[in-house]
Amino acid sequence: MIKLNKEQSALNNYKKYMVKMMVNEDLIIGVAAAFLFIAAVFIWFVG
């Protein structure tokens, strides 16, 4: 029973970790897209 609980908690931690990584990846993509958009607008205004 204890072993099963440990495996379950490990699985839950893994799921949490995966979700966190996915969120972080989305955040990085969002920031990169925003940065590229701002750079494009800046170049458009300067040019």
C-alpha positions in Angstrom: 0.0 0.0 0.0 2.8 2.4 0.9 4.7 1.6 -2.3 1.5 2.3 -4.3 1.2 5.7 -2.6 4.8 6.5 -3.3 4.3 5.7 -7.0 1.1 7.7 -7.1 2.8 10.8 -5.5 5.8 10.4 -7.9 3.3 10.3 -10.8 1.5 13.4 -9.5 4.8 15.3 -9.1 5.8 14.3 -12.7 2.4 15.6 -14.0 2.9 18.8 -12.1 6.4 19.1 -13.5 5.2 18.5 -17.1 2.4 21.1 -16.7 4.9 23.6 -15.3 7.3 23.0 -18.2 4.5 23.4 -20.7 3.4 26.7 -19.1 7.0 27.9 -19.1 7.5 27.0 -22.7 4.3 28.9 -23.7 5.5 31.8 -21.7 8.9 31.8 -23.4 7.2 31.6 -26.8 4.9 34.4 -25.9 7.7 36.7 -24.7 9.7 35.9 -27.8 6.7 36.7 -30.1 6.1 40.0 -28.2 9.8 40.9 -28.5 9.8 40.2 -32.2 6.6 42.2 -32.7 8.0 45.2 -30.8 11.2 45.0 -32.8 9.2 44.8 -36.1 7.2 47.9 -35.1 10.3 49.8 -34.0 12.0 49.0 -37.3 8.9 50.0 -39.2 8.7 53.4 -37.4 12.5 54.0 -37.8 12.5 52.9 -41.4 
